[in-house]
Amino acid sequence: MKIKVTLTFLILGMTISLPTVAIPMPPVPTEPIYFEPPIVEETEDIYKKSCVEIDAAIRAIHPYRYSYKPKFGQDRYNTIAVASVGINGMLSAAFLGYSSIVEDKEQRRILGVEQQIAMLQQVKAEKHCFE
């Protein structure tokens, strides 16, 4: 009985006397989880442009509305990664996470271009272009 009590106090004393190390916090993401796109405001330079110049600006950025990357579910590399999760799980899971992040960035890029086009179309409407 005396040995158990002594051993308990010895273990307790060792755990208390060990140096404590703070666990660093993981980095906080700077982008919100639910993305709220910023509103694109028109500037005086855009209002100074003619209707033909505004239409040319829309035509110039219109091809950037499209994504040439396959969707997450249609990408064959994602299918291979899902199938191989059992074989090399960490690598496949990391690839799926990376692929998801790339898909999200692509959708945010397209949304920004669409907002820019919508703003230019709004300016065209306010200027009564091509009536």
KOLPAFI-171240 format. One record per residue: residue number from 1; z, x, y of N, C-alpha, C in turn; residue in one letter. Coordinates in steps of 0.2 Angstrom, whole numbers. Example, Ala and Ser with C-alpha at 12.3 -4.5 7.8 and 13.67 -1.06 7.14 Angstrom:
REM residues 2
   num    n_pz    n_px    n_py   ca_pz   ca_px   ca_py    c_pz    c_px    c_py   residuo
     1      39      66     -28      39      62     -22      39      66     -16         A
     2      35      64     -11      36      68      -5      39      64       0         S
This chain:
REM residues 131
   num    n_pz    n_px    n_py   ca_pz   ca_px   ca_py    c_pz    c_px    c_py   residuo
     1       0       4      -6       0       0       0       0       4       6         M
     2       4      10       6       5      14      12      -2      18      13         K
     3      -6      19       8     -12      23       8     -17      18      11         I
     4     -17      12      10     -22       7      12     -21       6      20         K
     5     -15       6      22     -13       5      29     -15      12      33         V
     6     -14      17      30     -15      24      33     -23      25      34         T
     7     -26      23      28     -34      23      28     -37      18      33         L
     8     -34      13      34     -36       8      39     -36      10      46         T
     9     -30      13      47     -28      16      54     -33      22      55         F
    10     -34      26      50     -38      32      51     -46      30      53         L
    11     -48      25      49     -55      22      50     -55      19      57         I
    12     -50      15      59     -50      12      66     -50      17      71         L
    13     -46      22      70     -45      27      75     -52      31      76         G
    14     -55      32      71     -62      36      71     -67      32      75         M
    15     -67      25      73     -72      21      76     -71      20      84         T
    16     -65      20      86     -63      19      93     -65      26      97         I
    17     -63      32      93     -64      38      97     -71      40      97         S
    18     -76      37      93     -83      39      93     -86      38     100         L
    19     -90      42     103     -93      41     109     -98      35     109         P
    20     -98      31     114    -102      25     114    -108      26     118         T
    21    -114      24     116    -120      25     119    -123      18     121         V
    22    -125      17     127    -128      11     129    -135      10     127         A
    23    -137       4     124    -143       3     122    -148       1     128         I
    24    -153       5     129    -157       3     135    -161      -3     134         P
    25    -161      -7     140    -165     -13     140    -172     -12     139         M
    26    -176     -16     135    -183     -16     135    -186     -17     142         P
    27    -192     -15     143    -195     -16     150    -197     -24     150         P
    28    -195     -26     156    -196     -33     158    -204     -34     159         V
    29    -207     -39     156    -214     -40     158    -215     -42     165         P
    30    -220     -39     168    -222     -41     175    -226     -47     176         T
    31    -229     -49     170    -233     -55     171    -230     -61     168         E
    32    -230     -67     171    -227     -72     168    -229     -74     161         P
    33    -225     -78     158    -227     -80     151    -233     -85     152         I
    34    -231     -90     156    -236     -96     158    -239     -94     164         Y
    35    -246     -91     164    -249     -89     169    -251     -94     174         F
    36    -249     -93     180    -251     -98     186    -256     -94     190         E
    37    -263     -96     190    -267     -92     194    -266     -92     201         P
    38    -267     -87     205    -267     -87     212    -272     -91     215         P
    39    -271     -95     220    -276     -99     224    -280     -94     228         I
    40    -287     -94     227    -291     -90     231    -293     -93     238         V
    41    -291     -90     243    -291     -92     250    -298     -90     253         E
    42    -301     -94     257    -307     -92     260    -305     -88     266         E
    43    -310     -83     268    -308     -79     274    -314     -81     280         T
    44    -312     -78     286    -317     -79     291    -324     -76     290         E
    45    -324     -70     286    -330     -67     284    -335     -72     280         D
    46    -332     -76     276    -336     -80     272    -338     -86     276         I
    47    -334     -89     281    -337     -94     285    -343     -91     290         Y
    48    -343     -85     291    -348     -82     295    -355     -81     292         K
    49    -354     -81     285    -360     -81     281    -365     -87     281         K
    50    -371     -86     281    -376     -92     280    -375     -95     274         S
    51    -378    -101     273    -378    -105     267    -382    -101     261         C
    52    -387     -97     263    -391     -93     258    -387     -87     256         V
    53    -383     -84     260    -379     -78     258    -373     -81     254         E
    54    -370     -87     255    -365     -89     251    -368     -91     244         I
    55    -374     -94     244    -377     -95     237    -379     -89     234         D
    56    -381     -84     237    -382     -77     234    -376     -74     231         A
    57    -370     -75     235    -364     -72     232    -362     -76     226         A
    58    -363     -82     225    -361     -86     219    -366     -84     214         I
    59    -372     -83     215    -377     -81     210    -375     -74     207         R
    60    -372     -69     212    -371     -63     210    -365     -62     205         A
    61    -360     -67     206    -354     -66     202    -354     -71     196         I
    62    -359     -75     196    -359     -80     191    -360     -77     184         H
    63    -363     -72     182    -363     -69     175    -356     -67     173         P
    64    -352     -65     177    -345     -63     175    -341     -69     173         Y
    65    -343     -75     173    -339     -81     171    -339     -81     163         R
    66    -344     -77     160    -345     -78     153    -341     -72     149         Y
    67    -339     -73     143    -335     -68     139    -340     -66     133         S
    68    -341     -60     132    -345     -58     127    -341     -56     121         Y
    69    -334     -57     122    -329     -55     116    -328     -61     112         K
    70    -329     -61     105    -327     -67     101    -320     -69     102         P
    71    -320     -76     101    -313     -79     102    -308     -76      96         K
    72    -302     -77      97    -297     -74      93    -298     -76      86         F
    73    -299     -82      85    -300     -85      78    -307     -83      75         G
    74    -312     -82      79    -318     -80      76    -320     -73      76         Q
    75    -315     -68      78    -316     -61      77    -315     -59      70         D
    76    -320     -56      67    -319     -54      60    -314     -49      59         R
    77    -313     -45      64    -307     -39      63    -301     -43      63         Y
    78    -299     -48      66    -293     -52      66    -292     -55      59         N
    79    -298     -57      56    -298     -60      49    -296     -54      44         T
    80    -299     -48      45    -297     -43      41    -290     -41      41         I
    81    -287     -41      48    -280     -39      49    -275     -44      46         A
    82    -277     -50      46    -273     -55      43    -273     -55      36         V
    83    -278     -53      33    -279     -52      25    -275     -46      23         A
    84    -275     -41      27    -271     -35      25    -264     -34      28         S
    85    -261     -39      30    -254     -39      32    -250     -37      26         V
    86    -251     -39      21    -247     -38      15    -247     -30      13         G
    87    -253     -27      14    -254     -20      12    -251     -15      17         I
    88    -253     -16      23    -250     -12      28    -248     -16      34         N
    89    -243     -19      33    -240     -25      38    -240     -23      45         G
    90    -236     -17      47    -235     -15      53    -242     -14      57         M
    91    -246     -10      54    -253      -9      58    -257     -15      59         L
    92    -257     -20      54    -261     -26      55    -257     -30      60         S
    93    -251     -31      60    -247     -35      65    -248     -32      72         A
    94    -248     -25      73    -249     -22      79    -256     -23      82         A
    95    -261     -23      77    -268     -25      79    -269     -32      81         F
    96    -266     -37      78    -266     -44      80    -263     -45      87         L
    97    -257     -41      88    -254     -42      95    -258     -39     100         G
    98    -262     -33      99    -266     -30     103    -272     -35     105         Y
    99    -275     -38     100    -281     -42     100    -279     -48     104         S
   100    -273     -51     103    -271     -57     107    -270     -55     115         S
   101    -267     -49     116    -267     -47     123    -273     -46     126         I
   102    -278     -43     123    -285     -42     125    -288     -49     127         V
   103    -287     -54     122    -290     -61     123    -287     -64     129         E
   104    -280     -63     131    -277     -66     136    -279     -63     143         D
   105    -280     -56     143    -283     -53     149    -290     -55     150         K
   106    -294     -56     145    -301     -59     146    -301     -66     149         E
   107    -297     -70     147    -296     -77     149    -294     -77     157         Q
   108    -289     -73     158    -287     -72     165    -292     -69     170         R
   109    -296     -65     167    -302     -62     171    -307     -68     173         R
   110    -309     -71     168    -314     -77     168    -311     -82     173         I
   111    -305     -84     173    -302     -89     177    -302     -86     185         L
   112    -301     -80     186    -302     -77     193    -309     -78     195         G
   113    -314     -77     191    -321     -77     193    -322     -85     195         V
   114    -320     -89     190    -321     -96     191    -318     -99     198         E
   115    -312     -96     199    -309     -98     206    -313     -96     212         Q
   116    -315     -90     211    -319     -87     217    -326     -91     218         Q
   117    -329     -93     212    -335     -97     213    -333    -104     216         I
   118    -328    -107     214    -325    -113     216    -324    -113     224         A
   119    -321    -107     226    -320    -107     233    -326    -106     237         M
   120    -331    -102     235    -337    -102     238    -341    -108     238         L
   121    -341    -112     233    -344    -119     233    -340    -124     238         Q
   122    -334    -123     238    -330    -127     243    -332    -125     250         Q
   123    -333    -119     252    -336    -117     259    -343    -120     260         V
   124    -347    -119     255    -354    -122     255    -353    -130     257         K
   125    -349    -133     254    -348    -140     255    -346    -142     262         A
   126    -341    -138     264    -338    -139     271    -343    -137     276         E
   127    -348    -133     275    -353    -131     280    -359    -136     279         K
   128    -359    -140     275    -364    -145     273    -371    -142     272         H
   129    -371    -137     268    -377    -133     266    -381    -137     262         C
   130    -388    -136     263    -393    -139     259    -393    -147     259         F
   131    -391    -150     265    -392    -157     265    -398    -159     267         E
